[in-house]
Amino acid sequence: MPRTPQQIQELRAKVAQIQSWYHRIDLGDGVETPGHFRMTDYLAHYHFPARLDGMRVLDVGASTGFFAYEFERRGAAEVVAVELPSWGDHDWTPRYRREFEQKSSGEKQNIDREVMRDGFAIVGEAYGSTRVRRIWKAIYDLRASELGQFDIVFSGAMLMHVRDPILGIQRMRECCKDDGRLIVSISTTMPDAQEPIARFVGEWNQCNWWQMSPRALDDVLKCCDFDRIENRATYTLQDVTGQFHDPTYVCHALPRRG
């Protein structure tokens, strides 16, 4: 049903209450979330199937939900969106963690609400979502015994934020059907290098750890029981101001069977 002017005003007010948006998402009726990245501009690089009817999709590191709701829009039967239980559960450096622990419980709860929870919920409500559900886990805690397996496992630009991306890929492989696929993007370095290079990009207050060359990610995926790499693409991710530029590599990895 079309929104009334009052409903549009109420939606704008809800969006404005959130000070930290990652994705810039069109909610319709001229309402757009004020996020840093308009991922609609980059969808072609991901080579998603046009339709996902009947499929289960696992979105690892869903943030404010652009990709999770895009999978639902394409017809996925179920989308499980994984996010960390709290801001403090990131793989922070000791220095940042010491500073973070000095915050009051109220300040920590507000960060979790602003950054980890409410934005995703507002987008889902605006879309009338019925097939997306969130779970709260670190990537290292993903288990097929609990979640089952998925036709598509997706990880968008988050592996640079974990100290052990190889273990993270192993956990995602466990949750991927043998006839499914992992679609993964990562902040990349040296895109033309023939050597499998990982570059340390640690910053004490940003929870950044690793970039990989495309060859490095390909080799890691094969080491983690993915047999074939398809739909390889590179692009430069920019924020909406055009001031941030991040070379990005994306590919599809198909599991080794048997």
Backbone as CSV, one residue per row, in Angstrom:
resi,resn,N_x,N_y,N_z,CA_x,CA_y,CA_z,C_x,C_y,C_z
1,MET,0.835,-1.191,0.000,0.000,0.000,0.000,0.878,1.252,0.000
2,PRO,0.474,2.290,-0.721,1.230,3.542,-0.720,1.262,4.146,0.681
3,ARG,2.354,4.799,1.017,2.462,5.460,2.302,1.687,6.778,2.271
4,THR,1.117,7.100,3.404,0.473,8.400,3.557,1.541,9.446,3.848
5,PRO,1.234,10.726,3.665,2.202,11.766,4.035,2.660,11.654,5.483
6,GLN,1.763,11.291,6.366,2.150,11.145,7.770,3.133,9.982,7.947
7,GLN,2.894,8.870,7.238,3.792,7.725,7.339,5.174,8.062,6.783
8,ILE,5.217,8.837,5.706,6.503,9.254,5.143,7.253,10.128,6.137
9,GLN,6.533,11.038,6.771,7.149,11.905,7.777,7.684,11.084,8.951
10,GLU,6.905,10.095,9.382,7.335,9.251,10.495,8.568,8.435,10.118
11,LEU,8.621,7.948,8.862,9.787,7.195,8.415,11.020,8.091,8.382
12,ARG,10.871,9.301,7.875,11.998,10.239,7.867,12.516,10.485,9.287
13,ALA,11.599,10.607,10.227,11.991,10.872,11.608,12.763,9.687,12.192
14,LYS,12.321,8.465,11.886,13.024,7.274,12.379,14.434,7.193,11.801
15,VAL,14.549,7.469,10.506,15.862,7.439,9.863,16.775,8.484,10.486
16,ALA,16.254,9.663,10.756,17.054,10.760,11.302,17.530,10.482,12.728
17,GLN,16.848,9.593,13.438,17.243,9.284,14.807,18.535,8.477,14.872
18,ILE,18.908,7.853,13.757,20.125,7.047,13.711,21.258,7.917,13.174
19,GLN,22.310,8.056,13.964,23.419,8.924,13.581,24.503,8.193,12.797
20,SER,24.456,6.858,12.784,25.527,6.097,12.137,24.919,5.099,11.156
21,TRP,24.914,5.447,9.881,24.437,4.565,8.811,25.623,4.154,7.941
22,TYR,25.726,2.875,7.639,26.788,2.403,6.736,26.323,2.455,5.283
23,HIS,25.158,1.867,5.008,24.637,1.817,3.644,23.696,2.989,3.361
24,ARG,23.773,3.525,2.153,22.786,4.497,1.688,21.721,3.712,0.925
25,ILE,20.506,3.665,1.471,19.457,2.776,0.962,18.221,3.589,0.622
26,ASP,17.691,3.372,-0.552,16.467,4.026,-1.003,15.277,3.290,-0.402
27,LEU,14.535,3.958,0.447,13.377,3.363,1.110,12.072,3.707,0.411
28,GLY,12.158,4.444,-0.695,10.950,4.835,-1.416,10.387,6.149,-0.906
29,ASP,9.543,6.770,-1.721,8.873,8.026,-1.361,9.866,9.141,-1.045
30,GLY,11.038,9.099,-1.701,12.036,10.140,-1.487,12.820,10.025,-0.204
31,VAL,12.678,8.925,0.495,13.388,8.723,1.758,14.612,7.847,1.491
32,GLU,15.778,8.317,1.911,17.020,7.584,1.719,17.830,7.634,3.006
33,THR,18.386,6.501,3.389,19.223,6.499,4.587,20.527,7.231,4.288
34,PRO,21.054,7.997,5.230,22.243,8.817,4.987,23.544,8.058,5.201
35,GLY,23.676,6.881,4.570,24.870,6.066,4.756,26.041,6.532,3.911
36,HIS,27.180,5.917,4.142,28.414,6.305,3.449,28.504,5.707,2.049
37,PHE,27.905,4.507,1.840,28.137,3.773,0.605,26.812,3.410,-0.071
38,ARG,26.688,3.830,-1.329,25.503,3.504,-2.118,25.835,2.263,-2.945
39,MET,25.561,1.101,-2.371,26.004,-0.146,-2.993,25.212,-0.501,-4.248
40,THR,24.069,0.121,-4.451,23.333,-0.072,-5.699,24.233,0.211,-6.902
41,ASP,25.147,1.155,-6.757,26.024,1.543,-7.862,27.007,0.441,-8.237
42,TYR,27.189,-0.545,-7.361,28.226,-1.559,-7.575,27.665,-2.971,-7.746
43,LEU,26.346,-3.113,-7.773,25.748,-4.439,-7.799,26.210,-5.281,-8.982
44,ALA,26.418,-4.667,-10.129,26.782,-5.440,-11.324,28.072,-6.226,-11.125
45,HIS,28.976,-5.712,-10.284,30.254,-6.391,-10.071,30.090,-7.696,-9.285
46,TYR,28.964,-7.858,-8.610,28.771,-9.027,-7.755,28.169,-10.218,-8.493
47,HIS,27.620,-9.991,-9.649,27.072,-11.077,-10.479,26.091,-11.960,-9.695
48,PHE,25.228,-11.312,-8.911,24.200,-12.079,-8.225,23.217,-12.649,-9.247
49,PRO,22.678,-13.840,-9.000,21.591,-14.313,-9.864,20.424,-13.330,-9.829
50,ALA,19.773,-13.169,-10.961,18.644,-12.236,-11.019,17.528,-12.662,-10.078
51,ARG,17.343,-13.969,-9.938,16.321,-14.498,-9.047,16.939,-15.519,-8.105
52,LEU,16.490,-15.473,-6.859,16.972,-16.392,-5.824,15.818,-17.206,-5.242
53,ASP,14.776,-17.394,-6.018,13.577,-18.055,-5.515,13.907,-19.421,-4.921
54,GLY,13.399,-19.659,-3.716,13.579,-20.945,-3.044,14.912,-21.112,-2.346
55,MET,15.806,-20.141,-2.448,17.148,-20.288,-1.889,17.238,-19.760,-0.460
56,ARG,18.137,-20.381,0.297,18.550,-19.855,1.598,19.848,-19.092,1.403
57,VAL,19.920,-17.887,1.975,21.095,-17.038,1.838,21.583,-16.646,3.227
58,LEU,22.902,-16.730,3.424,23.539,-16.299,4.663,24.358,-15.053,4.356
59,ASP,24.020,-13.938,4.983,24.724,-12.666,4.788,25.568,-12.414,6.033
60,VAL,26.879,-12.563,5.889,27.790,-12.507,7.034,28.370,-11.098,7.139
61,GLY,28.006,-10.401,8.199,28.422,-9.016,8.371,27.445,-8.083,7.689
62,ALA,26.168,-8.167,8.065,25.083,-7.527,7.307,25.022,-6.016,7.489
63,SER,25.607,-5.488,8.543,25.596,-4.054,8.820,24.160,-3.513,8.778
64,THR,23.918,-2.426,8.033,22.579,-1.835,8.009,21.667,-2.456,6.963
65,GLY,22.116,-3.538,6.307,21.168,-4.425,5.652,20.970,-4.311,4.163
66,PHE,21.758,-3.505,3.455,21.494,-3.355,2.023,21.434,-4.702,1.313
67,PHE,22.456,-5.539,1.504,22.523,-6.787,0.752,21.472,-7.788,1.224
68,ALA,21.246,-7.877,2.523,20.239,-8.816,3.034,18.879,-8.553,2.396
69,TYR,18.479,-7.290,2.336,17.167,-6.972,1.772,17.184,-7.054,0.245
70,GLU,18.350,-6.889,-0.371,18.451,-7.106,-1.816,18.236,-8.582,-2.151
71,PHE,18.774,-9.478,-1.319,18.549,-10.907,-1.541,17.066,-11.243,-1.393
72,GLU,16.423,-10.654,-0.410,14.989,-10.879,-0.254,14.233,-10.336,-1.461
73,ARG,14.610,-9.168,-1.945,13.942,-8.581,-3.103,14.056,-9.486,-4.321
74,ARG,15.155,-10.217,-4.409,15.351,-11.129,-5.537,14.677,-12.478,-5.328
75,GLY,13.924,-12.612,-4.255,13.076,-13.781,-4.092,13.580,-14.847,-3.161
76,ALA,14.686,-14.630,-2.441,15.193,-15.655,-1.532,14.115,-16.097,-0.553
77,ALA,14.045,-17.398,-0.318,13.045,-17.934,0.607,13.360,-17.551,2.048
78,GLU,14.653,-17.470,2.368,15.085,-17.089,3.714,16.444,-16.425,3.624
79,VAL,16.600,-15.319,4.317,17.893,-14.647,4.444,18.231,-14.574,5.927
80,VAL,19.358,-15.149,6.292,19.847,-15.063,7.660,20.992,-14.055,7.661
81,ALA,20.788,-12.959,8.357,21.751,-11.862,8.391,22.538,-11.935,9.697
82,VAL,23.845,-12.086,9.584,24.710,-12.272,10.745,25.360,-10.942,11.116
83,GLU,25.258,-10.595,12.384,25.958,-9.410,12.879,26.531,-9.735,14.253
84,LEU,27.584,-9.031,14.624,28.184,-9.242,15.938,27.192,-8.877,17.046
85,PRO,27.274,-9.554,18.177,26.356,-9.233,19.268,26.479,-7.803,19.765
86,SER,27.686,-7.235,19.725,27.875,-5.874,20.219,29.106,-5.272,19.561
87,TRP,29.227,-3.954,19.659,30.382,-3.242,19.116,31.680,-3.746,19.750
88,GLY,31.612,-4.079,21.004,32.799,-4.568,21.698,33.267,-5.929,21.253
89,ASP,32.468,-6.653,20.458,32.843,-7.986,20.006,33.675,-7.975,18.724
90,HIS,33.956,-6.784,18.175,34.891,-6.720,17.059,36.287,-7.183,17.513
91,ASP,37.125,-7.541,16.539,38.506,-7.907,16.832,39.336,-6.636,17.059
92,TRP,39.069,-5.963,18.172,39.745,-4.700,18.432,41.180,-4.909,18.881
93,THR,41.969,-3.866,18.725,43.321,-3.855,19.275,43.245,-3.658,20.785
94,PRO,44.288,-4.054,21.510,44.267,-3.853,22.973,44.080,-2.391,23.363
95,ARG,44.713,-1.490,22.648,44.609,-0.074,22.996,43.181,0.420,22.855
96,TYR,42.519,0.084,21.739,41.136,0.529,21.565,40.244,-0.116,22.630
97,ARG,40.476,-1.402,22.894,39.613,-2.080,23.867,39.738,-1.449,25.245
98,ARG,40.927,-1.060,25.628,41.095,-0.392,26.924,40.275,0.900,26.965
99,GLU,40.318,1.670,25.905,39.564,2.921,25.872,38.057,2.653,25.840
100,PHE,37.662,1.639,25.063,36.235,1.323,24.957,35.678,0.871,26.312
101,GLU,36.460,0.100,27.047,35.982,-0.413,28.327,35.805,0.680,29.363
102,GLN,36.359,1.846,29.120,36.183,2.961,30.050,34.834,3.650,29.863
103,LYS,34.135,3.347,28.780,32.823,3.949,28.553,31.808,3.351,29.521
104,SER,30.775,4.094,29.822,29.723,3.598,30.707,28.879,2.557,29.976
105,SER,28.144,1.778,30.730,27.275,0.773,30.111,26.233,1.439,29.222
106,GLY,25.761,2.625,29.626,24.790,3.351,28.804,25.385,3.788,27.479
107,GLU,26.639,4.260,27.507,27.306,4.656,26.263,27.486,3.450,25.346
108,LYS,27.876,2.307,25.900,28.058,1.099,25.094,26.733,0.653,24.477
109,GLN,25.667,0.689,25.266,24.353,0.292,24.751,23.904,1.229,23.631
110,ASN,24.208,2.503,23.756,23.814,3.453,22.727,24.580,3.208,21.422
111,ILE,25.868,2.876,21.535,26.647,2.536,20.344,26.061,1.305,19.661
112,ASP,25.733,0.291,20.452,25.142,-0.922,19.872,23.829,-0.605,19.161
113,ARG,23.009,0.220,19.797,21.720,0.569,19.197,21.923,1.358,17.910
114,GLU,22.799,2.350,17.947,23.002,3.238,16.803,23.666,2.518,15.630
115,VAL,24.690,1.720,15.929,25.534,1.174,14.869,25.124,-0.242,14.478
116,MET,24.702,-1.040,15.436,24.542,-2.473,15.202,23.094,-2.922,15.002
117,ARG,22.113,-2.144,15.454,20.780,-2.721,15.554,19.673,-1.930,14.853
118,ASP,19.472,-0.688,15.237,18.236,-0.008,14.861,18.136,0.296,13.370
119,GLY,19.261,0.636,12.717,19.198,0.952,11.302,18.677,-0.214,10.475
120,PHE,19.204,-1.383,10.713,18.769,-2.592,10.016,17.279,-2.813,10.213
121,ALA,16.812,-2.641,11.446,15.403,-2.861,11.754,14.509,-1.846,11.053
122,ILE,14.943,-0.592,10.985,14.142,0.440,10.327,13.994,0.130,8.839
123,VAL,15.081,-0.312,8.193,15.013,-0.654,6.766,14.048,-1.820,6.550
124,GLY,14.149,-2.846,7.386,13.254,-3.991,7.252,11.799,-3.615,7.423
125,GLU,11.526,-2.747,8.383,10.158,-2.287,8.604,9.665,-1.484,7.395
126,ALA,10.540,-0.629,6.844,10.152,0.190,5.693,9.850,-0.657,4.473
127,TYR,10.579,-1.744,4.316,10.366,-2.637,3.176,9.240,-3.641,3.399
128,GLY,8.748,-3.739,4.614,7.763,-4.774,4.916,8.364,-6.163,4.832
129,SER,9.609,-6.285,5.271,10.343,-7.544,5.144,9.701,-8.649,5.987
130,THR,9.647,-9.847,5.392,9.101,-11.003,6.105,10.025,-12.218,6.064
131,ARG,11.097,-12.167,5.254,11.925,-13.362,5.058,13.387,-13.135,5.443
132,VAL,13.637,-12.036,6.149,14.988,-11.749,6.640,14.966,-11.821,8.155
133,ARG,15.907,-12.568,8.716,16.039,-12.587,10.176,17.502,-12.401,10.547
134,ARG,17.714,-11.748,11.669,19.070,-11.499,12.146,19.451,-12.479,13.234
135,ILE,20.721,-12.839,13.220,21.300,-13.579,14.337,22.564,-12.842,14.764
136,TRP,22.967,-13.066,16.007,24.074,-12.297,16.586,25.216,-13.250,16.886
137,LYS,26.231,-13.241,16.002,27.358,-14.159,16.149,28.608,-13.550,15.531
138,ALA,29.759,-13.938,16.054,31.014,-13.679,15.357,31.151,-14.682,14.221
139,ILE,31.871,-14.304,13.182,32.060,-15.192,12.041,32.682,-16.518,12.474
140,TYR,33.521,-16.473,13.511,34.178,-17.693,13.975,33.203,-18.690,14.591
141,ASP,32.007,-18.234,14.948,31.040,-19.091,15.642,29.963,-19.653,14.717
142,LEU,30.081,-19.436,13.418,29.106,-19.996,12.487,29.259,-21.508,12.424
143,ARG,28.150,-22.228,12.578,28.182,-23.685,12.559,26.991,-24.225,11.766
144,ALA,27.259,-25.136,10.863,26.186,-25.757,10.092,25.268,-26.576,10.991
145,SER,25.804,-27.118,12.069,24.979,-27.912,12.973,23.868,-27.076,13.601
146,GLU,24.079,-25.785,13.709,23.078,-24.894,14.285,22.248,-24.189,13.211
147,LEU,22.899,-23.739,12.146,22.235,-22.899,11.145,21.773,-23.665,9.917
148,GLY,22.269,-24.880,9.735,22.031,-25.567,8.476,22.981,-25.060,7.415
149,GLN,22.744,-25.456,6.172,23.583,-25.011,5.070,22.773,-24.151,4.109
150,PHE,23.485,-23.368,3.319,22.867,-22.328,2.505,23.262,-22.469,1.044
151,ASP,22.344,-22.038,0.183,22.631,-22.032,-1.249,23.654,-20.959,-1.602
152,ILE,23.559,-19.828,-0.925,24.516,-18.741,-1.118,24.965,-18.251,0.249
153,VAL,26.274,-18.163,0.420,26.862,-17.504,1.582,27.551,-16.255,1.048
154,PHE,27.259,-15.125,1.664,27.779,-13.843,1.177,28.563,-13.147,2.273
155,SER,29.723,-12.616,1.895,30.530,-11.808,2.804,30.974,-10.571,2.043
156,GLY,30.437,-9.424,2.413,30.720,-8.207,1.685,31.661,-7.285,2.441
157,ALA,32.902,-7.178,1.980,33.861,-6.188,2.481,34.026,-6.205,3.998
158,MET,34.046,-7.407,4.582,34.223,-7.444,6.027,35.433,-8.274,6.469
159,LEU,36.024,-9.064,5.573,37.117,-9.932,5.997,38.355,-9.152,6.434
160,MET,38.499,-7.900,5.966,39.646,-7.116,6.414,39.514,-6.730,7.892
161,HIS,38.316,-6.899,8.458,38.075,-6.486,9.832,38.213,-7.632,10.839
162,VAL,38.603,-8.811,10.378,38.791,-9.934,11.304,40.270,-10.313,11.323
163,ARG,40.740,-10.661,12.498,42.163,-11.011,12.626,42.497,-12.287,11.873
164,ASP,41.530,-13.196,11.791,41.796,-14.488,11.155,40.799,-14.713,10.018
165,PRO,41.012,-14.071,8.868,40.073,-14.247,7.765,40.033,-15.676,7.237
166,ILE,41.124,-16.415,7.393,41.137,-17.788,6.888,40.188,-18.660,7.706
167,LEU,40.210,-18.514,9.030,39.250,-19.242,9.856,37.831,-18.814,9.521
168,GLY,37.624,-17.516,9.275,36.300,-17.049,8.887,35.808,-17.710,7.617
169,ILE,36.677,-17.861,6.629,36.288,-18.523,5.374,35.996,-19.995,5.620
170,GLN,36.753,-20.636,6.494,36.469,-22.034,6.820,35.082,-22.183,7.438
171,ARG,34.712,-21.253,8.319,33.390,-21.325,8.947,32.280,-21.094,7.904
172,MET,32.521,-20.184,6.957,31.519,-19.958,5.919,31.415,-21.161,4.991
173,ARG,32.544,-21.826,4.727,32.484,-23.044,3.902,31.634,-24.111,4.568
174,GLU,31.746,-24.243,5.873,30.950,-25.231,6.599,29.460,-24.995,6.399
175,CYS,29.068,-23.739,6.258,27.653,-23.385,6.135,27.182,-23.319,4.683
176,CYS,28.068,-23.632,3.749,27.731,-23.550,2.322,27.444,-24.946,1.788
177,LYS,26.328,-25.125,1.106,26.014,-26.406,0.490,27.085,-26.787,-0.523
178,ASP,27.250,-28.093,-0.733,28.239,-28.546,-1.707,27.908,-28.085,-3.118
179,ASP,26.629,-27.837,-3.387,26.243,-27.308,-4.702,25.884,-25.822,-4.610
180,GLY,26.314,-25.162,-3.528,26.073,-23.737,-3.352,27.283,-22.926,-3.773
181,ARG,27.346,-21.689,-3.272,28.493,-20.846,-3.592,28.693,-19.785,-2.526
182,LEU,29.958,-19.430,-2.328,30.338,-18.298,-1.490,30.614,-17.119,-2.410
183,ILE,29.955,-16.005,-2.156,30.237,-14.767,-2.877,30.899,-13.836,-1.879
184,VAL,32.120,-13.425,-2.202,32.914,-12.687,-1.213,33.590,-11.500,-1.871
185,SER,33.598,-10.379,-1.159,34.396,-9.233,-1.598,35.322,-8.834,-0.463
186,ILE,36.447,-8.240,-0.856,37.443,-7.861,0.143,38.194,-6.637,-0.355
187,SER,38.562,-5.783,0.569,39.467,-4.678,0.248,40.772,-5.283,-0.255
188,THR,41.197,-4.912,-1.461,42.289,-5.630,-2.104,43.513,-4.745,-2.254
189,THR,44.610,-5.387,-2.572,45.873,-4.697,-2.812,46.573,-5.372,-3.973
190,MET,47.361,-4.628,-4.711,48.159,-5.155,-5.814,47.326,-6.084,-6.708
191,PRO,46.267,-5.572,-7.329,45.332,-6.425,-8.070,45.953,-7.183,-9.239
192,ASP,47.088,-6.731,-9.738,47.715,-7.411,-10.868,48.852,-8.338,-10.458
193,ALA,49.120,-8.442,-9.177,50.253,-9.255,-8.718,50.006,-10.738,-8.966
194,GLN,51.044,-11.426,-9.412,50.952,-12.874,-9.594,51.190,-13.618,-8.286
195,GLU,51.852,-12.959,-7.335,52.109,-13.583,-6.042,50.878,-13.440,-5.138
196,PRO,50.633,-14.431,-4.286,49.524,-14.326,-3.322,49.941,-13.462,-2.133
197,ILE,49.610,-12.166,-2.182,50.113,-11.205,-1.214,48.996,-10.755,-0.269
198,ALA,49.280,-10.809,1.023,48.401,-10.212,2.029,49.145,-9.036,2.641
199,ARG,48.455,-7.918,2.791,49.078,-6.681,3.288,48.444,-6.298,4.615
200,PHE,49.275,-6.079,5.605,48.779,-5.658,6.914,48.427,-4.185,6.875
201,VAL,47.209,-3.855,7.280,46.743,-2.464,7.263,46.156,-2.085,8.622
202,GLY,46.756,-2.624,9.670,46.226,-2.407,11.010,46.227,-0.954,11.430
203,GLU,45.132,-0.539,12.038,45.013,0.779,12.661,44.417,0.566,14.051
204,TRP,44.999,1.179,15.045,44.644,0.838,16.422,43.183,1.112,16.739
205,ASN,42.565,2.079,16.047,41.192,2.463,16.395,40.192,2.206,15.278
206,GLN,40.558,1.400,14.273,39.663,1.173,13.145,39.283,-0.286,12.935
207,CYS,39.858,-1.194,13.662,39.565,-2.623,13.497,39.816,-3.062,12.053
208,ASN,40.904,-2.573,11.482,41.345,-3.025,10.169,42.567,-3.913,10.344
209,TRP,42.640,-4.981,9.550,43.761,-5.902,9.697,44.434,-6.231,8.366
210,TRP,43.675,-6.799,7.419,44.308,-7.372,6.234,43.630,-6.929,4.945
211,GLN,44.456,-6.656,3.939,44.019,-6.667,2.552,44.676,-7.862,1.873
212,MET,44.021,-8.405,0.847,44.610,-9.505,0.076,44.605,-9.146,-1.396
213,SER,45.645,-9.579,-2.095,45.593,-9.507,-3.546,44.558,-10.519,-4.041
214,PRO,43.997,-10.312,-5.236,43.060,-11.307,-5.764,43.650,-12.716,-5.776
215,ARG,44.911,-12.845,-6.149,45.544,-14.165,-6.163,45.577,-14.761,-4.759
216,ALA,45.835,-13.930,-3.750,45.876,-14.436,-2.381,44.506,-14.957,-1.955
217,LEU,43.439,-14.181,-2.213,42.115,-14.644,-1.821,41.746,-15.905,-2.579
218,ASP,42.047,-15.960,-3.862,41.759,-17.174,-4.640,42.443,-18.387,-4.008
219,ASP,43.715,-18.234,-3.642,44.457,-19.360,-3.073,43.918,-19.749,-1.700
220,VAL,43.522,-18.751,-0.896,42.927,-19.054,0.405,41.630,-19.824,0.215
221,LEU,40.797,-19.388,-0.720,39.524,-20.069,-0.964,39.750,-21.523,-1.386
222,LYS,40.722,-21.751,-2.247,41.009,-23.121,-2.682,41.544,-23.954,-1.526
223,CYS,42.344,-23.339,-0.665,42.857,-24.032,0.517,41.722,-24.402,1.468
224,CYS,40.659,-23.585,1.470,39.526,-23.796,2.379,38.417,-24.607,1.720
225,ASP,38.761,-25.421,0.723,37.836,-26.406,0.165,36.860,-25.812,-0.845
226,PHE,37.273,-24.764,-1.525,36.519,-24.262,-2.674,37.302,-24.631,-3.930
227,ASP,36.622,-25.235,-4.868,37.279,-25.880,-6.007,37.474,-24.955,-7.202
228,ARG,36.544,-24.011,-7.381,36.547,-23.207,-8.599,36.169,-21.775,-8.271
229,ILE,36.834,-20.827,-8.912,36.574,-19.410,-8.721,35.940,-18.863,-9.998
230,GLU,34.797,-18.190,-9.847,34.076,-17.637,-10.985,33.783,-16.158,-10.754
231,ASN,33.372,-15.489,-11.843,32.860,-14.106,-11.762,33.826,-13.182,-11.023
232,ARG,35.103,-13.283,-11.346,36.110,-12.437,-10.702,35.971,-11.012,-11.230
233,ALA,35.983,-10.050,-10.331,35.858,-8.648,-10.733,36.572,-7.765,-9.727
234,THR,37.083,-6.640,-10.206,37.639,-5.631,-9.315,36.962,-4.299,-9.627
235,TYR,36.779,-3.512,-8.594,36.237,-2.163,-8.766,36.745,-1.300,-7.618
236,THR,36.563,-0.006,-7.748,36.957,0.920,-6.692,35.718,1.422,-5.976
237,LEU,35.584,1.021,-4.725,34.476,1.469,-3.894,34.728,2.911,-3.465
238,GLN,33.734,3.767,-3.670,33.826,5.150,-3.219,32.668,5.452,-2.275
239,ASP,32.928,6.316,-1.314,31.819,6.768,-0.484,31.054,7.855,-1.236
240,VAL,29.950,8.296,-0.661,29.074,9.222,-1.382,29.699,10.596,-1.572
241,THR,30.752,10.898,-0.812,31.432,12.179,-0.992,32.481,12.117,-2.096
242,GLY,32.863,10.900,-2.503,33.909,10.737,-3.496,35.307,10.898,-2.934
243,GLN,35.441,11.066,-1.623,36.746,11.287,-1.007,37.429,9.991,-0.577
244,PHE,36.635,8.939,-0.357,37.171,7.643,0.067,37.208,6.710,-1.139
245,HIS,38.360,6.073,-1.367,38.517,5.150,-2.480,39.133,3.856,-1.960
246,ASP,38.480,2.743,-2.222,38.964,1.462,-1.712,38.918,0.416,-2.830
247,PRO,40.060,0.034,-3.401,40.062,-1.031,-4.404,39.472,-2.316,-3.808
248,THR,38.567,-2.936,-4.529,37.796,-4.071,-4.013,37.823,-5.209,-5.021
249,TYR,37.995,-6.420,-4.505,37.958,-7.626,-5.333,36.759,-8.453,-4.907
250,VAL,36.014,-8.957,-5.870,34.850,-9.793,-5.586,34.892,-11.021,-6.485
251,CYS,34.485,-12.149,-5.945,34.445,-13.380,-6.734,33.412,-14.334,-6.151
252,HIS,33.080,-15.367,-6.943,32.245,-16.480,-6.498,33.157,-17.695,-6.336
253,ALA,33.037,-18.405,-5.217,33.817,-19.603,-4.972,32.865,-20.788,-4.842
254,LEU,33.115,-21.833,-5.626,32.264,-23.012,-5.621,32.951,-24.139,-4.835
255,PRO,32.224,-24.773,-3.912,32.827,-25.772,-3.052,33.321,-27.001,-3.834
256,ARG,34.374,-27.590,-3.273,34.855,-28.867,-3.777,33.863,-29.940,-3.345
257,ARG,33.483,-30.793,-4.275,32.501,-31.840,-3.964,33.212,-33.165,-3.688
258,GLY,32.620,-33.921,-2.738,33.128,-35.249,-2.470,34.421,-35.262,-1.670
